[in-house]
Amino acid sequence: MRILDRIDFDTVLGRYRRDHPVDREHEDNSNSDGDAHLLTAEGMFGGWGRVLLDRADVLDTVLPWHLGEGGELELVPATGMTVAEAVVRLRGIGGGYNGLNPSCARKLRRQAEAPFTPVFLSVPAIGSTDYQGLLRADGLTHLDGLHRMIAWELYGRLGPGVEIEAYVAGLPDPAAPAPAHAPAPDRRREPSDT
């Protein structure tokens, strides 16, 4: 992950709402969820940065529970999984996924050729319901862009040199002083009489 600059939340939210309007008219619109996640991340962490992610960063991003917009098959369990793990799972399910989770499948197909757009992440995970069971909640974690990240790998779009713009909450301020470390406890043993 390469940090480009610090950015204020009003700019982040404005960018999100411009690209992902809550009132966009299409049957698969779940932008209100992403909007709510951004507001939660701001309340919990603040500290937004605009960054560039390489393929490894995207694949290692943790996804929260995802049923697939009312689908029949859970794509991501409550314990979470990385983008890479979700892609492996989808490939294992194969074409049957389309019939079980048609809305999710449509979103994935849309990203096969759609222009890259920024994703929205946090470090660590937010405390919302879908994130409470995550086994790994300390790294890059999805706020919005689950279908895009999965599809980009699924359709082979994350080739060498591709960098994805992302807005990340919870980045430490590089200008802030480093936290003071307590001295390590003295672990030497006292000599014994025996």
Secondary structure, DSSP 8 states (H G I E B T S, - for coil): -EEEEE--HHHHHHHHHHHS-TT--STT--HHHHHHHHHHHHHHT---EEEEE-HHHHHT-EE--B--SS-SS-SB-TT-EEHHHHHHHHHHHTTHHHHHSHHHHHHHHHTTTS----EEEESS---SGGGTT-S--SS-EEEE-HHHHHHHHHTT---TT--EEEEEES---TTS------------------
